[in-house]
């Protein structure tokens, strides 16, 4: 296992990940940080609430992308299933992170 340090919403987080996944997890953290930066002032929000809002924004974007893929003339086979699986994985990771932060 490896640890990755992320800065999200002006807060520092250390996240465990598998060896070799550090860059991927860092990139995901940067996506979350970018979403939070679009939310305005989050200084008064708890970590779990801040991350929940970021997750909802990202899930909404994924939903829109799935809708566009479904409505396109030639959608990629399995895109919706893969996206749903990935969203489930991200949601599970966010729930685990929120649980750790609340402890």
Helices and strands as residue ranges (DSSP letters): E 2-8, E 11-17, H 22-37, H 47-71, H 79-102
